[in-house]
Structures are given as C-alpha cells and as structure tokens.
Amino acid sequence: MSAIEVIEPATERVMAEVPRAGAEEVDAAVARAKAAFPAWRAVAPADRARLLRDLADAIVARLEELATLEARNAGKPIGDARGEIGMVVETFRFYAGAPERLLWQTIPVAGGVDMTFREPLGVVGLIVPWNFPLTIASWKVAPALAAGNCVVLKPAELTPLTALELEKIALEAGLPEGVLNVVAGPGSVCGQRLVEHPDVAKIAFTGSTEVGRGIAAGAAQTIKRVTLELGGKSANVVFADADLEAAAAAAPMAVFGNAGQDCCARSRILVERSAMDGFLAALQPAVEGIAVGDPLEDATQMGPLISAGQRDAVAFYVPDDAPVAIRGSAPDGPGYWFPPTVLAPVSNDDRAAAEEIFGPVACVIPFDSEEDAVRLANETIYGLSGSIWTGDGARALRVARAIDTGVISINSNTSVRVSTPFGGFKQSGVGRELGPDALEHYTDVKNVYYATEGS
C-alpha cells in the first residue's frame, strides 16, 4: 500500500505520511461495520448515550492537540481550529441525548394499535471535505451513531489526520470495534467504492456540487439514501437603512474566514446603490486589517489556501484587469497564500459572481430595490446560506422568505448551530444535517400494527 503525503499548507512541507487506502480497505471496513451492527443497534439507548458522552469527554482531553493538528493540516488559524474542535465536542454531546429520545408515534386505529419505530439503516458511508475536516465529520458521525448505525468515514485525502485520530479516540473511549471505521484514500477510489458497495445503506457527502451529482447518480444504482451538502454562492444583502458600520465590519470574515474555503461564504455582497460608497468606505479598513499569516499564531485571522492547485484556481478569477476595489495582505515565501480581495462593482452574471470560487474573493453588486435584491440573490443555481442587513423588521422577514436558500441570518453572518437544521435549496444539496432533523436521515420508519380485536 502506497502512502499519502500530507502537506502543511503554510510551509509546503510534508507533515505526515499515512497509508493510502483502496477498494480492498473499503471492503474490509464495510465488513467490520456490518459485523458490528447487530450488537451496536442492540445496545441499550442509555448505554449508547453514555458512550457518546465518553467520546465527547475524550475529545475534550485532547482538544489542544487536535486543534493544532487541524490548524497545521488544513491551514486554518489556531483560534478557529480550537472553536471547531469545541463544536465537535458540542455535536457529540448534543446527539448523546438522542438515543433515549428517539421516539415516534402510537396511532389509534380500528381493530388494534398501530406503532411506528425509528430503525437504524445499518452501515453508512460518510464522505467529508478538507475545509472543516473534523467538524463536518462529527456532523455526520454523531447522529449516525446515536441512531444505532455503524460508520465508514472517508476523510479528504488532503486532510485525513484528525479523522484517523478520532477513530483511535473512539476505541479508547469504549466504542466497540467496527462501529467507527476510517479509510483514508482518494475519493475516486474509496468514495466511489462506498457509493457502489451493496452493503452500504446510505451516503452522506459534503463537497462540490459537481461531485455530488455523481454520487447521487451512483447511489441510485442500489437505491441508497443520500444526504448531500454541496456548493454555495451565498448573498449578503445590505439595505441602505442597515447599520452600515456593523454590516461592513461583519462582511469580511463572512467571506474570508477559512480563507474563503467555505460553502457558506457570503461571497456576493449585494448593496443598495445609494449606500454603496458608504459601505465600501467602511469595508476597506475591515478588509485591509485582516491578519493573514502563520496559522499557529493566536493573532492570525486567515491562513493559506489548502493547496497550490486551489490557489491557482482562485487566481483565475482575479486576472490583471479584474475590478479590484480592495486588497488585503498576504505573506511572501512558502505557503499557499492569497490576499483577501474585493471586486467592485461587479455584475451578477460576471463569472466571479456566478461561480463558486472557494477562496478569499468577494464580489460587491449594486441593487436598486427590494425586488431587485431578491431577484439578484436568487439568480444562481445555489441556495445554501445568506444574510440580510436592514433596520426594517418587516422587510427582513419578507426578504428572508423570498430568498431561495436553506439557512439565512438577519443582521448577522452566522450559519451553523448544532441544535438547528443545516442544508441547502436547489443545487446546494439534499437533506439536512444538525439538529433533530439529521436523525431522520439516519433512520427508517417501521410501521407495526398490533391487532386487539378478532383476526
């Protein structure tokens, strides 16, 4: 078996080597999960809950180690990495409450009683991306295990390290052998094998819309259930009656957080034309003040991109003649750096505004009315996230209902909470993660009728 060389984006050096899994390793992991499933689904709900709490506690004990590993491997600021591992803990603790509360219905019917049960699916394949490696893994692993499934987790080939550590921590915390299995290898081999494997009942995938289309088509061959969290090109809508200083202060990290490598990035900033000059004036110092540098420095707000290929892909959207209105700084020397960049003014159908760049590039687009703002926000194949900034409460709710997106915030740029559903409209995905909704995607409903009269 060959090795995966794991590159540290801030230094361009090899930080680790791990065995590269292939189809045979996937088959073995699925076999282990299948063998472990009958015993795991039979674990009493209170005991399953305790094991998930123990796993959360074990992650807390290694939080700094995991955060440092994530910061180095994914190139994210250490402060962000600590917060993300903290969310991993919160996610496992939230779903630790599920096994004892995964209830359904008793329905009175003629001649007897009808009952429904939530049954686990069996073996589920979880395919996660490189931008939030352990965080997004936890969004899938925790509800899957809470519902009584066994898991085969495939991390991104660029960022496998924290997922491999999670597998070890889970065993040390008491999860039975075979309940959580990690295979690190290329998506074209390991991911594809999970999608086509007849013993895998469900695929949960986070990644690009292009790859998601292929997974949906492949899963259809065996009628697998799928949850797909895909791309985005979210709108940050700023009306003239908004607190422009607050909107401008929040806008940069809504795009440039994680170096823009975030499907929720509000990379289309729609600004009412009469407020454009004031907004850009307030935006400039906020962008130029972003501290870009060593991920392990506490003061760093933005690190490098994940790879040289990703840096080149982002640079394609900012040619020499691009309408660059604001540009931040980036270090010289080794590392896959790209400065925070604002293009303005931009048309909504310009390529940089229409396509998901997945990097630190924002497009500022003017609009003239509420109807115009909604039209521009909806002129995209995506519908994942977004924000609305206004001082008019009625308008805020009107626009929130009118924009076709799965998650939207008013006078805020946050998207994700463990206790609330997350997912997209249109080509941003199918299904929901987080909150109680996620559990429904890892279970099937069984209907049982119990006759109490006659035959």
C-alpha positions as CSV (number, residue, x, y, z in Angstrom):
1,M,0.0,0.0,0.0
2,S,1.4,3.4,-1.0
3,A,1.4,6.4,1.3
4,I,-0.4,9.7,1.3
5,E,2.0,12.6,1.9
6,V,0.1,15.1,4.0
7,I,1.3,18.6,3.1
8,E,1.2,21.6,5.6
9,P,-0.2,24.4,3.5
10,A,1.6,27.2,5.5
11,T,5.0,25.7,4.8
12,E,4.5,23.4,1.8
13,R,6.3,20.7,3.7
14,V,5.3,17.1,4.3
15,M,4.0,16.9,7.9
16,A,2.9,13.2,7.9
17,E,2.6,10.1,5.8
18,V,-0.4,7.8,6.2
19,P,-1.3,4.5,4.3
20,R,-3.4,5.1,1.2
21,A,-6.5,3.0,1.4
22,G,-8.0,1.5,-1.7
23,A,-11.1,-0.5,-2.6
24,E,-9.9,-3.5,-0.7
25,E,-9.6,-1.5,2.5
26,V,-13.0,0.0,2.0
27,D,-14.5,-3.5,1.6
28,A,-12.8,-4.6,4.8
29,A,-14.1,-1.6,6.7
30,V,-17.6,-2.2,5.4
31,A,-17.3,-5.8,6.5
32,R,-16.2,-4.8,10.0
33,A,-19.1,-2.3,10.3
34,K,-21.6,-4.9,9.0
35,A,-20.4,-7.4,11.6
36,A,-20.6,-4.9,14.4
37,F,-24.0,-3.6,13.5
38,P,-26.3,-6.2,15.2
39,A,-24.6,-5.7,18.5
40,W,-24.4,-1.9,18.2
41,R,-28.1,-1.5,17.4
42,A,-29.0,-3.7,20.4
43,V,-27.0,-1.5,22.8
44,A,-29.5,0.0,25.3
45,P,-30.2,3.6,24.5
46,A,-28.8,4.8,27.8
47,D,-25.6,2.9,27.3
48,R,-25.2,4.2,23.7
49,A,-25.8,7.7,25.1
50,R,-23.1,7.2,27.8
51,L,-20.6,6.0,25.1
52,L,-21.1,9.1,23.1
53,R,-20.7,11.3,26.2
54,D,-17.5,9.4,27.0
55,L,-16.3,10.1,23.4
56,A,-17.0,13.8,23.8
57,D,-15.1,13.9,27.1
58,A,-12.1,12.1,25.4
59,I,-12.1,14.7,22.7
60,V,-12.0,17.5,25.3
61,A,-9.0,15.9,26.9
62,R,-7.1,16.2,23.6
63,L,-8.7,19.4,22.3
64,E,-5.5,21.4,22.0
65,E,-3.6,18.5,20.3
66,L,-6.5,18.1,17.8
67,A,-6.8,21.8,17.2
68,T,-3.1,22.1,16.5
69,L,-3.2,19.1,14.1
70,E,-6.2,20.6,12.3
71,A,-4.6,24.1,12.1
72,R,-1.4,22.7,10.6
73,N,-3.1,20.2,8.2
74,A,-5.9,22.5,6.9
75,G,-4.0,25.8,7.2
76,K,-6.7,27.3,9.5
77,P,-6.0,29.8,12.3
78,I,-5.5,28.1,15.6
79,G,-8.2,30.1,17.3
80,D,-10.7,28.9,14.6
81,A,-9.4,25.4,15.0
82,R,-10.0,25.4,18.7
83,G,-13.5,26.7,18.1
84,E,-14.1,23.9,15.6
85,I,-12.9,21.1,17.8
86,G,-15.1,22.7,20.5
87,M,-18.1,22.3,18.1
88,V,-17.1,18.6,17.6
89,V,-17.5,18.1,21.4
90,E,-20.8,20.0,21.4
91,T,-22.1,17.9,18.5
92,F,-21.3,14.6,20.2
93,R,-22.9,15.8,23.4
94,F,-26.0,17.0,21.6
95,Y,-26.5,13.7,19.9
96,A,-25.7,11.8,23.1
97,G,-29.1,13.0,24.2
98,A,-30.8,11.4,21.2
99,P,-30.8,7.6,21.8
100,E,-33.1,7.9,24.8
101,R,-35.3,10.4,23.0
102,L,-35.6,8.9,19.5
103,L,-39.3,8.4,19.9
104,W,-42.1,8.1,17.3
105,Q,-45.8,7.5,17.4
106,T,-48.6,5.3,18.7
107,I,-51.6,5.7,16.5
108,P,-55.1,4.5,17.4
109,V,-56.7,2.6,14.6
110,A,-59.8,0.4,14.1
111,G,-59.2,-3.2,15.5
112,G,-55.9,-2.5,17.2
113,V,-53.0,-0.3,17.8
114,D,-50.5,1.0,15.2
115,M,-47.0,1.8,16.3
116,T,-44.1,3.4,14.4
117,F,-40.4,2.9,15.2
118,R,-37.2,4.7,14.0
119,E,-34.9,1.9,12.9
120,P,-31.2,2.4,12.1
121,L,-30.2,1.9,8.4
122,G,-27.1,-0.3,9.0
123,V,-23.8,0.6,7.5
124,V,-23.5,4.3,6.4
125,G,-20.7,5.8,4.3
126,L,-19.7,9.3,5.3
127,I,-17.5,11.3,2.9
128,V,-16.2,14.6,4.2
129,P,-14.2,17.5,2.7
130,W,-10.9,19.2,3.5
131,N,-12.2,22.6,4.6
132,F,-13.6,21.7,8.0
133,P,-12.3,18.1,8.4
134,L,-13.3,17.0,11.9
135,T,-16.2,19.4,12.4
136,I,-18.1,18.2,9.4
137,A,-17.2,14.6,10.2
138,S,-18.8,15.0,13.6
139,W,-22.0,16.4,12.0
140,K,-22.4,13.0,10.3
141,V,-20.8,10.6,12.7
142,A,-22.6,11.7,15.8
143,P,-26.2,11.4,14.6
144,A,-25.4,8.2,12.7
145,L,-24.0,6.5,15.8
146,A,-26.7,7.9,18.0
147,A,-29.4,6.3,15.7
148,G,-27.7,2.9,16.0
149,N,-25.8,2.8,12.7
150,C,-22.2,1.7,12.1
151,V,-20.0,4.1,10.2
152,V,-17.3,4.0,7.5
153,L,-15.8,7.5,7.4
154,K,-13.7,8.7,4.4
155,P,-11.9,12.0,5.1
156,A,-10.5,14.1,2.3
157,E,-7.1,12.9,1.0
158,L,-5.6,16.3,1.8
159,T,-6.7,16.3,5.5
160,P,-7.0,12.8,6.9
161,L,-5.2,13.3,10.2
162,T,-7.9,14.3,12.7
163,A,-10.3,11.7,11.4
164,L,-7.7,9.0,11.9
165,E,-7.2,10.3,15.4
166,L,-11.0,10.2,16.0
167,E,-11.0,6.5,15.2
168,K,-8.4,5.9,17.8
169,I,-10.0,8.1,20.4
170,A,-13.4,6.4,19.9
171,L,-11.9,3.0,20.6
172,E,-10.1,4.3,23.7
173,A,-13.4,5.8,24.9
174,G,-15.1,2.4,24.7
175,L,-16.9,2.3,21.3
176,P,-16.9,-1.4,20.2
177,E,-14.6,-2.5,17.4
178,G,-16.1,-1.9,14.0
179,V,-18.6,0.7,15.0
180,L,-16.5,3.6,13.6
181,N,-14.0,2.9,10.8
182,V,-11.9,5.4,8.9
183,V,-10.4,4.8,5.4
184,A,-8.1,7.5,4.1
185,G,-7.7,7.4,0.3
186,P,-8.7,9.1,-2.9
187,G,-12.4,9.9,-3.5
188,S,-12.3,8.4,-7.0
189,V,-11.4,5.0,-5.4
190,C,-12.6,4.9,-1.8
191,G,-15.5,7.2,-2.1
192,Q,-16.7,5.5,-5.3
193,R,-16.5,2.1,-3.7
194,L,-18.6,3.3,-0.8
195,V,-21.2,4.6,-3.2
196,E,-21.4,1.4,-5.1
197,H,-21.0,-1.1,-2.2
198,P,-24.2,-3.2,-1.8
199,D,-23.8,-3.3,2.0
200,V,-23.7,0.5,2.4
201,A,-27.3,1.7,3.1
202,K,-26.6,5.5,2.9
203,I,-24.1,8.0,1.7
204,A,-23.7,11.4,3.4
205,F,-21.4,13.7,1.4
206,T,-20.2,17.2,1.8
207,G,-18.3,18.7,-1.1
208,S,-18.7,20.2,-4.6
209,T,-22.0,20.2,-6.5
210,E,-20.2,18.5,-9.4
211,V,-19.1,15.5,-7.3
212,G,-22.4,15.5,-5.6
213,R,-24.2,14.9,-8.9
214,G,-22.0,11.9,-9.5
215,I,-22.7,10.5,-6.0
216,A,-26.4,10.9,-6.4
217,A,-26.3,9.1,-9.7
218,G,-24.2,6.3,-8.3
219,A,-26.3,5.9,-5.2
220,A,-29.4,5.4,-7.4
221,Q,-28.0,2.1,-8.7
222,T,-28.6,0.5,-5.3
223,I,-31.3,2.9,-4.1
224,K,-29.1,4.2,-1.4
225,R,-30.3,7.1,0.7
226,V,-28.2,10.2,0.3
227,T,-27.6,13.4,2.2
228,L,-25.7,15.9,0.0
229,E,-24.4,19.2,1.3
230,L,-22.9,20.9,-1.7
231,G,-21.7,24.2,-3.1
232,G,-22.8,27.7,-2.5
233,K,-22.6,31.3,-3.7
234,S,-24.5,33.0,-0.9
235,A,-25.7,36.6,-0.9
236,N,-25.1,39.1,1.8
237,V,-27.8,41.7,1.2
238,V,-27.2,45.1,2.6
239,F,-30.0,47.7,2.5
240,A,-29.4,51.4,2.9
241,D,-31.3,51.5,6.2
242,A,-28.9,49.0,7.7
243,D,-26.2,49.7,10.3
244,L,-23.6,50.0,7.6
245,E,-20.7,50.1,10.0
246,A,-21.8,46.8,11.6
247,A,-22.6,45.2,8.2
248,A,-19.1,46.2,6.8
249,A,-17.4,45.0,9.9
250,A,-19.0,41.6,9.7
251,A,-18.8,41.1,5.9
252,P,-15.1,40.4,5.5
253,M,-14.9,37.3,7.7
254,A,-18.2,36.1,6.3
255,V,-16.2,35.6,3.1
256,F,-12.6,35.4,4.1
257,G,-13.0,33.1,7.1
258,N,-11.2,29.8,6.5
259,A,-9.5,31.7,3.5
260,G,-12.9,31.7,1.8
261,Q,-12.9,27.9,1.6
262,D,-16.4,27.7,3.0
263,C,-19.6,26.7,1.1
264,C,-21.5,29.2,3.3
265,A,-19.2,32.1,2.3
266,R,-21.3,35.2,1.6
267,S,-19.2,36.0,-1.4
268,R,-21.8,38.0,-3.2
269,I,-22.3,41.3,-1.3
270,L,-25.4,42.9,-2.6
271,V,-25.5,46.6,-1.6
272,E,-28.3,49.1,-2.2
273,R,-26.9,51.5,-4.7
274,S,-27.5,54.6,-2.6
275,A,-25.3,53.0,0.2
276,M,-22.5,51.7,-2.0
277,D,-20.0,54.5,-1.4
278,G,-20.5,54.5,2.4
279,F,-20.4,50.7,2.6
280,L,-17.2,50.4,0.6
281,A,-15.6,53.1,2.7
282,A,-16.4,51.2,5.9
283,L,-15.4,47.9,4.3
284,Q,-11.9,48.9,3.2
285,P,-10.2,49.1,6.7
286,A,-12.0,46.0,7.8
287,V,-10.6,44.0,4.8
288,E,-7.1,45.6,5.0
289,G,-6.9,44.9,8.7
290,I,-7.3,41.1,8.4
291,A,-4.3,39.4,9.9
292,V,-3.1,36.8,7.3
293,G,-0.2,34.6,8.4
294,D,1.0,31.7,10.4
295,P,-1.9,29.5,11.5
296,L,-0.3,28.7,14.8
297,E,-0.2,32.4,15.8
298,D,-3.1,33.4,18.1
299,A,-3.4,36.8,16.3
300,T,-3.9,35.2,12.8
301,Q,-7.4,35.6,11.3
302,M,-6.8,34.0,7.9
303,G,-4.3,31.3,6.8
304,P,-3.3,29.9,3.5
305,L,-5.3,28.1,0.9
306,I,-5.2,24.3,1.1
307,S,-3.0,23.6,-1.9
308,A,-1.2,25.2,-4.8
309,G,-3.9,23.9,-7.1
310,Q,-6.6,25.7,-5.1
311,R,-4.5,28.9,-5.1
312,D,-4.2,28.7,-8.9
313,A,-8.0,28.1,-9.2
314,V,-8.7,31.2,-7.1
315,A,-6.2,33.4,-9.0
316,F,-8.1,32.5,-12.3
317,Y,-11.0,34.7,-11.1
318,V,-8.8,37.7,-10.4
319,P,-6.9,38.4,-13.6
320,D,-4.8,41.5,-14.0
321,D,-7.7,43.5,-15.4
322,A,-10.2,42.5,-12.6
323,P,-12.0,45.4,-10.9
324,V,-10.1,45.1,-7.6
325,A,-11.5,47.7,-5.2
326,I,-9.9,46.5,-2.0
327,R,-7.0,44.1,-1.4
328,G,-5.6,42.9,1.9
329,S,-2.1,41.5,2.6
330,A,-0.6,38.0,2.3
331,P,2.9,36.8,3.4
332,D,5.7,36.2,1.0
333,G,7.7,33.0,0.8
334,P,6.5,29.4,1.3
335,G,2.8,28.7,1.7
336,Y,-0.3,28.8,-0.5
337,W,-1.2,32.4,0.3
338,F,-3.8,34.6,-1.4
339,P,-4.8,38.1,-0.2
340,P,-8.3,39.0,0.8
341,T,-9.7,40.6,-2.3
342,V,-12.9,42.6,-3.0
343,L,-14.1,43.1,-6.6
344,A,-16.4,46.1,-7.1
345,P,-18.6,46.9,-8.8
346,V,-19.5,43.6,-10.4
347,S,-22.4,42.4,-12.4
348,N,-24.3,39.4,-11.0
349,D,-23.6,37.4,-14.2
350,D,-19.9,38.0,-14.2
351,R,-18.0,34.8,-13.8
352,A,-16.5,35.7,-10.4
353,A,-20.0,36.4,-9.1
354,A,-21.7,33.4,-10.7
355,E,-19.3,30.6,-9.9
356,E,-18.2,29.2,-6.6
357,I,-14.6,30.4,-6.2
358,F,-13.9,28.8,-2.8
359,G,-11.3,31.3,-1.9
360,P,-10.9,34.8,-0.4
361,V,-12.6,36.8,-3.2
362,A,-15.8,38.8,-2.7
363,C,-17.9,40.5,-5.3
364,V,-19.9,43.7,-4.5
365,I,-23.0,44.0,-6.6
366,P,-25.3,47.1,-6.5
367,F,-29.1,46.8,-6.4
368,D,-31.9,49.4,-6.7
369,S,-34.9,48.0,-4.8
370,E,-36.1,45.2,-2.5
371,E,-37.4,43.3,-5.6
372,D,-34.1,43.8,-7.4
373,A,-32.2,42.4,-4.3
374,V,-34.3,39.3,-4.2
375,R,-34.0,38.7,-7.9
376,L,-30.2,39.0,-7.8
377,A,-29.9,36.8,-4.7
378,N,-32.0,34.1,-6.4
379,E,-30.2,34.3,-9.8
380,T,-27.9,31.3,-9.0
381,I,-28.0,27.5,-9.1
382,Y,-27.1,27.5,-5.4
383,G,-29.2,28.1,-2.3
384,L,-27.2,27.3,0.8
385,S,-26.8,30.3,3.1
386,G,-27.0,34.1,3.2
387,S,-27.6,37.2,5.2
388,I,-29.9,40.3,5.2
389,W,-28.9,43.6,6.8
390,T,-31.7,46.1,7.4
391,G,-33.3,48.2,10.1
392,D,-36.8,47.3,8.9
393,G,-38.1,44.2,10.6
394,A,-41.0,43.6,8.2
395,R,-38.6,43.9,5.2
396,A,-36.2,41.5,6.9
397,L,-38.8,38.8,7.1
398,R,-40.2,39.4,3.7
399,V,-36.8,39.1,2.1
400,A,-35.8,36.1,4.2
401,R,-38.9,34.2,3.0
402,A,-38.4,35.3,-0.6
403,I,-34.7,34.3,-1.0
404,D,-34.4,30.6,-2.0
405,T,-31.8,29.4,0.5
406,G,-31.7,26.9,3.3
407,V,-30.1,29.0,6.0
408,I,-30.3,32.7,6.3
409,S,-29.5,35.2,9.0
410,I,-30.8,38.7,9.7
411,N,-28.3,41.3,10.8
412,S,-25.8,38.5,11.4
413,N,-23.4,36.4,9.2
414,T,-23.6,33.1,11.2
415,S,-24.9,30.0,9.6
416,V,-24.4,26.9,11.8
417,R,-25.6,25.8,15.2
418,V,-25.6,22.3,16.5
419,S,-29.2,22.3,17.6
420,T,-30.7,23.7,14.3
421,P,-31.0,22.2,10.8
422,F,-28.4,23.0,8.2
423,G,-28.7,22.3,4.4
424,G,-29.4,23.9,1.1
425,F,-32.0,24.5,-1.6
426,K,-31.6,23.9,-5.3
427,Q,-28.2,22.5,-6.3
428,S,-26.7,23.2,-2.8
429,G,-27.9,19.8,-1.6
430,V,-30.5,17.4,-0.4
431,G,-31.4,16.7,3.2
432,R,-30.4,18.4,6.4
433,E,-27.6,18.0,8.9
434,L,-27.5,19.0,12.6
435,G,-30.4,19.5,14.9
436,P,-33.1,16.8,15.4
437,D,-33.6,16.7,11.6
438,A,-30.3,14.9,11.0
439,L,-31.5,11.8,12.9
440,E,-34.4,11.3,10.4
441,H,-31.8,10.9,7.6
442,Y,-30.1,8.0,9.5
443,T,-33.2,6.0,10.3
444,D,-36.1,4.4,8.5
445,V,-39.7,4.4,9.8
446,K,-41.1,1.0,10.6
447,N,-44.9,0.6,11.0
448,V,-46.2,-2.2,13.3
449,Y,-49.9,-3.0,13.6
450,Y,-51.0,-4.9,16.7
451,A,-54.5,-6.5,16.3
452,T,-56.5,-6.4,19.5
453,E,-59.9,-7.5,18.1
454,G,-60.6,-10.6,16.0
455,S,-58.0,-11.7,13.5
